[in-house]
Amino acid sequence: MSDERLLSERNPLPTAIPERLRAQLNFLVEVDKLKTVLRQSPLAAVERRENDAEHCWHLAMMVPVLAEYSDEPIDVGRTIQLVVVHDLIEIYAGDTPLYDAEAGHDQEARERAAADRLFPLLPADQAEHFRALWDEFEQRRTPEARFAKAMDRLQPFLLNWMARGGTWQAPGVTVDDVRRRKSVIGDASSSLWSAAREMIDEGVRRGWMRPSA
């Protein structure tokens, strides 16, 4: 959880800068905090955990690369907006590990409170637009939001595969938990979910996941 102080307060921008631009720049400074929020997923390239900014960049790369596998036509540009906005609230709410049920019990309330705090830092029209993007991702009512969510679940899945288990080996996690948590991939792409299921089955054979109880 971040403290109440905005990063821009450490070194305020000149007041001669127009108010709208100053608000936008202050927002961009504030979301630099995303680089400090560590996730549970391991990186593929080096032995450390990824941060939220790295996660969002990877999702933004995955969307245009994998868009052809969406079961429904999607607006790639809008989907990229969804994936780069969806985790910004974690600079205040923190990351909630996927397989930690206890940490997830108040996740929705924490994240909504963070959205209420973060997006109003922008000028009103942009605050409304960014909040609408965040709500669209959470609600998954559009093809773009469903595909964005699929990328959000597929990205750490790939990293865990490269780590030969990663967070799949957290205490108490079984293959059934992985299948259940990753099944939303299939809401957007039958092809990607089929590939993920193949990887899950192979992960069990290699001993990277615990079998069902």
Stockholm file with secondary structure:
# STOCKHOLM 1.0

chainA/1-213         MSDERLLSERNPLPTAIPERLRAQLNFLVEVDKLKTVLRQSPLAAVERRENDAEHCWHLAMMVPVLAEYSDEPIDVGRTIQLVVVHDLIEIYAGDTPLYDAEAGHDQEARERAAADRLFPLLPADQAEHFRALWDEFEQRRTPEARFAKAMDRLQPFLLNWMARGGTWQAPGVTVDDVRRRKSVIGDASSSLWSAAREMIDEGVRRGWMRPSA
#=GR chainA/1-213 SS CCCSSCGGGGSCCCTTSCHHHHHHHHHHHHGGGGGGCEEEEECSSSSSEEEHHHHHHHHHHHHHHHGGGCSSCCCHHHHHHHHHHTTTTHHHHCCCCTTCTTTTTTHHHHHHHHHHHHGGGSCHHHHHHHHHHHHHHHHTCSHHHHHHHHHHHHHHHHHHHHTTTGGGGSTTCBHHHHHHHHGGGGGTCHHHHHHHHHHHHHHHHTTSSBCCC
#=GC SS_cons         CCCSSCGGGGSCCCTTSCHHHHHHHHHHHHGGGGGGCEEEEECSSSSSEEEHHHHHHHHHHHHHHHGGGCSSCCCHHHHHHHHHHTTTTHHHHCCCCTTCTTTTTTHHHHHHHHHHHHGGGSCHHHHHHHHHHHHHHHHTCSHHHHHHHHHHHHHHHHHHHHTTTGGGGSTTCBHHHHHHHHGGGGGTCHHHHHHHHHHHHHHHHTTSSBCCC
//
